[in-house]
Amino acid sequence: MVYLNYSNLDNETQERLVSVSKKDVEQKFGNDLKRYAKEHHLKYETLLEEEALRNLYSYDYVFNI
């Protein structure tokens, strides 16, 4: 679960969430993503960014108001 303060959803917080998601995706699927990027002639960083954004939807969020 990700705990967020409802009054602090600024750009910095959003970037932090994407960074955490990137690390999570890279840890779980890094080798598979690298292989896929190489086979399909894609940039690994772009693919990782897209998967990290998609991964954000799998998190459970708790908002403190």
MDAnalysis code that builds the backbone (N, CA, C; Angstrom):
import MDAnalysis as mda
import numpy as np

u = mda.Universe.empty(195, n_residues=65, atom_resindex=np.repeat(np.arange(65), 3), trajectory=True)
u.add_TopologyAttr("name", ["N", "CA", "C"] * 65)
u.add_TopologyAttr("resid", np.arange(1, 66))
u.add_TopologyAttr("resname", ["MET", "VAL", "TYR", "LEU", "ASN", "TYR", "SER", "ASN", "LEU", "ASP", "ASN", "GLU", "THR", "GLN", "GLU", "ARG", "LEU", "VAL", "SER", "VAL", "SER", "LYS", "LYS", "ASP", "VAL", "GLU", "GLN", "LYS", "PHE", "GLY", "ASN", "ASP", "LEU", "LYS", "ARG", "TYR", "ALA", "LYS", "GLU", "HIS", "HIS", "LEU", "LYS", "TYR", "GLU", "THR", "LEU", "LEU", "GLU", "GLU", "GLU", "ALA", "LEU", "ARG", "ASN", "LEU", "TYR", "SER", "TYR", "ASP", "TYR", "VAL", "PHE", "ASN", "ILE"])
u.atoms.positions = np.array([
    [0.827, -1.180, 0.000],
    [0.000, 0.000, 0.000],
    [0.874, 1.247, 0.000],
    [0.377, 2.247, -0.665],
    [1.071, 3.524, -0.733],
    [0.233, 4.537, 0.037],
    [0.837, 5.165, 1.023],
    [0.149, 6.157, 1.831],
    [0.506, 7.546, 1.329],
    [-0.514, 8.332, 1.023],
    [-0.301, 9.677, 0.493],
    [-1.101, 10.685, 1.296],
    [-0.556, 11.853, 1.416],
    [-1.265, 12.962, 2.013],
    [-2.043, 13.647, 0.899],
    [-3.346, 13.717, 1.028],
    [-4.206, 14.236, -0.041],
    [-3.844, 15.661, -0.437],
    [-3.355, 16.453, 0.497],
    [-3.015, 17.842, 0.193],
    [-1.627, 17.983, -0.431],
    [-0.908, 16.879, -0.610],
    [0.451, 16.953, -1.152],
    [0.592, 16.010, -2.353],
    [-0.128, 16.318, -3.420],
    [-0.040, 15.514, -4.637],
    [0.652, 16.303, -5.738],
    [1.699, 17.004, -5.370],
    [2.418, 17.857, -6.311],
    [3.286, 17.020, -7.258],
    [3.959, 17.701, -8.145],
    [4.792, 17.050, -9.154],
    [5.912, 16.219, -8.523],
    [6.483, 16.713, -7.451],
    [7.567, 15.987, -6.771],
    [7.083, 14.645, -6.237],
    [5.898, 14.619, -5.661],
    [5.326, 13.381, -5.138],
    [5.048, 12.410, -6.275],
    [4.519, 12.920, -7.378],
    [4.238, 12.066, -8.523],
    [5.526, 11.475, -9.098],
    [6.568, 12.264, -9.184],
    [7.852, 11.767, -9.681],
    [8.427, 10.706, -8.745],
    [8.241, 10.891, -7.442],
    [8.717, 9.906, -6.469],
    [7.980, 8.578, -6.655],
    [6.673, 8.648, -6.894],
    [5.897, 7.432, -7.110],
    [6.350, 6.698, -8.371],
    [6.617, 7.441, -9.427],
    [7.093, 6.828, -10.671],
    [8.465, 6.205, -10.447],
    [9.316, 6.864, -9.695],
    [10.649, 6.338, -9.400],
    [10.561, 5.027, -8.627],
    [9.695, 4.982, -7.637],
    [9.497, 3.760, -6.850],
    [8.964, 2.649, -7.746],
    [8.028, 3.006, -8.612],
    [7.449, 2.029, -9.528],
    [8.491, 1.505, -10.508],
    [9.369, 2.390, -10.999],
    [10.444, 1.976, -11.914],
    [11.346, 0.946, -11.246],
    [11.727, 1.214, -10.004],
    [12.593, 0.281, -9.276],
    [11.903, -1.060, -9.087],
    [10.618, -1.008, -8.792],
    [9.834, -2.220, -8.596],
    [9.771, -3.040, -9.884],
    [9.457, -2.384, -10.993],
    [9.367, -3.068, -12.282],
    [10.723, -3.617, -12.699],
    [11.773, -2.816, -12.508],
    [13.108, -3.257, -12.898],
    [13.545, -4.471, -12.083],
    [13.193, -4.482, -10.819],
    [13.553, -5.611, -9.966],
    [12.801, -6.873, -10.396],
    [11.521, -6.731, -10.719],
    [10.709, -7.894, -11.063],
    [10.931, -8.368, -12.496],
    [11.010, -7.419, -13.452],
    [10.989, -7.784, -14.865],
    [12.160, -7.233, -15.676],
    [13.197, -6.748, -15.004],
    [14.303, -6.089, -15.695],
    [14.917, -6.900, -16.818],
    [15.247, -8.139, -16.547],
    [15.882, -8.980, -17.575],
    [14.947, -9.241, -18.742],
    [13.683, -9.504, -18.447],
    [12.705, -9.729, -19.519],
    [12.509, -8.477, -20.366],
    [12.457, -7.322, -19.725],
    [12.288, -6.073, -20.464],
    [13.508, -5.779, -21.344],
    [14.687, -6.028, -20.824],
    [15.910, -5.811, -21.616],
    [15.918, -6.719, -22.844],
    [15.540, -7.961, -22.637],
    [15.490, -8.914, -23.747],
    [14.457, -8.482, -24.785],
    [13.291, -8.081, -24.318],
    [12.221, -7.631, -25.216],
    [12.652, -6.389, -25.991],
    [13.267, -5.442, -25.306],
    [13.727, -4.207, -25.959],
    [14.761, -4.523, -27.034],
    [15.659, -5.437, -26.736],
    [16.697, -5.790, -27.704],
    [16.091, -6.493, -28.920],
    [15.160, -7.413, -28.685],
    [14.544, -8.163, -29.783],
    [13.724, -7.265, -30.703],
    [13.081, -6.252, -30.130],
    [12.187, -5.387, -30.904],
    [12.794, -4.017, -31.210],
    [14.093, -3.873, -30.964],
    [14.831, -2.641, -31.276],
    [14.170, -1.413, -30.639],
    [13.890, -1.520, -29.341],
    [13.296, -0.435, -28.570],
    [14.299, 0.066, -27.544],
    [14.099, 1.289, -27.098],
    [14.939, 1.825, -26.026],
    [14.453, 1.252, -24.696],
    [15.383, 0.699, -23.953],
    [15.036, 0.080, -22.669],
    [14.435, 1.094, -21.699],
    [15.014, 2.290, -21.620],
    [14.524, 3.309, -20.678],
    [13.084, 3.714, -20.985],
    [12.759, 3.829, -22.264],
    [11.394, 4.183, -22.661],
    [10.427, 3.074, -22.274],
    [10.823, 1.852, -22.539],
    [9.993, 0.701, -22.191],
    [9.809, 0.608, -20.678],
    [10.873, 0.835, -19.938],
    [10.801, 0.805, -18.478],
    [9.864, 1.892, -17.953],
    [9.949, 3.083, -18.518],
    [9.073, 4.195, -18.113],
    [7.606, 3.843, -18.352],
    [7.301, 3.280, -19.514],
    [5.921, 2.900, -19.834],
    [5.403, 1.831, -18.878],
    [6.233, 0.847, -18.601],
    [5.823, -0.220, -17.691],
    [5.677, 0.291, -16.254],
    [6.509, 1.231, -15.861],
    [6.412, 1.811, -14.519],
    [5.100, 2.575, -14.365],
    [4.712, 3.319, -15.393],
    [3.435, 4.040, -15.340],
    [2.266, 3.064, -15.296],
    [2.358, 2.000, -16.060],
    [1.308, 0.977, -16.055],
    [1.260, 0.286, -14.689],
    [2.408, 0.103, -14.074],
    [2.504, -0.568, -12.778],
    [1.846, 0.249, -11.661],
    [1.805, 1.569, -11.814],
    [1.193, 2.417, -10.786],
    [-0.268, 2.040, -10.530],
    [-0.942, 1.507, -11.548],
    [-2.342, 1.116, -11.391],
    [-2.509, -0.127, -10.532],
    [-1.443, -0.860, -10.292],
    [-1.546, -2.067, -9.480],
    [-1.380, -1.804, -7.989],
    [-0.994, -0.592, -7.635],
    [-0.801, -0.241, -6.228],
    [-2.128, 0.096, -5.555],
    [-2.187, -0.168, -4.275],
    [-3.322, 0.264, -3.460],
    [-2.911, 1.541, -2.755],
    [-3.714, 2.567, -2.888],
    [-3.396, 3.864, -2.315],
    [-4.305, 4.160, -1.124],
    [-3.723, 4.758, -0.112],
    [-4.479, 5.225, 1.053],
    [-4.211, 6.730, 1.160],
    [-5.265, 7.513, 1.093],
    [-5.139, 8.958, 1.157],
    [-5.489, 9.458, 2.554],
    [-4.600, 10.211, 3.143],
    [-4.861, 10.845, 4.425],
    [-5.371, 12.250, 4.157],
    [-6.527, 12.540, 4.673],
    [-7.133, 13.857, 4.435],
    [-7.010, 14.696, 5.686],
])
